[in-house]
């Protein structure tokens, strides 16, 4: 391996009483693997509070970005919803610089709009760029659009799936809630032959979040056994705006982007990173999911969809949702796919569903919940908190 000898020229600028630092180190003999790349743990979605972090030179930054640039570089902040416009509420210690290793402060003005807002932060060099999404919260969390239909007696703690004739589940989903009763973790166990596969959805909330609000700006879907695998979603004003598949920007590879669309509060489109999905709604119910050319249709009965989670994503739509995106049922559960269907599915994908009150636990006791039997002789048990 060829040795590289480094000769550094560093400039350090201190700003304000808090000692915010902007550092630039040039190295005219360094070999750069890429024109531009993050050198620190850069999340694909950064969430900041509504308060200002003042202007550069007057105080501490909201956060810092560290990166290497092989030549002259520029940084910009564009409005997330209209990237032809500058996000003027974002400022940087410097908007451009020369070759070298960089530590750059990012500053925000106060968000007084009453809504969350977001920007795309992009750093470019030699025609290449790296980017991430910045979400600044509003002072108030977004109301849960489904709160009026949720029963306080139907908080789901576990769902078990049984194959035809089986006495033990081949899949179990456990739900963990925080002190506010908000879903914080979804742990999944699947049995495949002699193997038990574990994975889960770790959900990041903030202190504003309650069952009546969607105070969530970021959701991370991780594999419990391989933490590096997963997805991160940016949530803006209670709706998923964009998702990133496994973050690889530190290695110079492009992030895989998933875009989400809504119409009058209903999710109607998810596309990108191998996903091509359209939703159709009829009479307040999700009646069709077209995913990569395959269409799942659903018919609804009179049973109300009134659990704290959107149960349809765990019953009639569980097979269709698998191809939508890894965290689709977690997104639906967190009311992040917009308005939910008013009723529970009675038929989907050629399978019929019948609902009965109560579910039997491992001690053969009947407890609070639902038991769903299907026309293919499967059984799904849903358990409620006591």
LINWOVEN-V883595 format. One record per backbone hydrogen bond with DSSP energy under -0.5 kcal/mol. CO is the residue of the C=O (numbers start at 1). NH is the residue of the N-H. If there is no record, write none. Layout:
co->{CO:CO}
nh->{NH:NH}
This chain:
co->{4:7:9:11:13:15:16:20:21:22:23:24:24:25:26:27:30:31:35:37:40:41:44:46:48:50:55:63:65:66:66:67:68:69:72:73:74:76:77:78:82:85:86:87:89:91:95:97:100:101:102:103:104:105:106:106:107:108:110:117:118:119:119:120:120:121:122:123:124:125:128:130:132:133:134:135:135:136:142:143:144:146:147:151:154:154:155:157:158:159:160:161:161:162:163:170:171:172:173:174:176:176:178:180:182:184:185:186:187:188:189:190:190:192:195:195:197:198:199:200:200:201:201:202:202:203:204:206:210:212:214:214:215:217:218:219:219:220:220:221:222:222:226:226:229:230:231:232:233:233:234:234:234:236:239:241:242:243:244:248:248:249:255:256:258:259:261:261:263:265:266:268:269:270:271:272:275:276:277:278:280:280:282:284:285:285:287:288:289:289:290:291:294:295:296:297:299:299:303:304:306:309:310:311:311:312:312:315:317:318:320:321:321:325:327:328:329:330:331:331:332:336:337:342:344:346:347:348:351:352:354:356:359:361:365:365:367:368:369:370:371:371:372:373:374:377:378:379:380:381:382:383:383}
nh->{6:28:26:24:22:20:19:15:23:13:103:11:26:101:9:30:32:33:70:68:42:43:133:135:137:111:58:106:104:39:40:102:37:100:126:97:124:122:87:120:85:79:88:90:109:107:75:73:69:25:67:23:65:93:62:63:91:53:112:136:80:121:134:78:122:132:76:130:74:128:125:123:121:46:119:48:137:117:214:145:147:149:150:154:156:308:385:175:383:173:381:170:171:379:166:191:161:189:159:187:184:185:181:211:178:203:176:201:174:199:172:192:197:195:192:197:190:225:188:202:222:186:203:204:220:205:218:209:213:144:142:216:206:235:204:221:233:202:222:231:200:224:223:229:223:246:221:244:219:235:236:241:242:239:236:260:234:258:232:251:253:252:257:245:243:271:268:269:266:339:263:279:261:277:259:275:272:292:270:290:287:288:285:342:282:287:298:280:291:296:278:294:291:297:289:349:346:347:344:306:151:311:313:314:315:315:317:318:321:322:323:324:325:328:331:332:333:334:336:337:335:240:267:305:301:353:299:351:348:375:373:371:367:364:361:367:359:384:358:382:356:373:380:354:377:165:374:162:372:160:370:157:158}
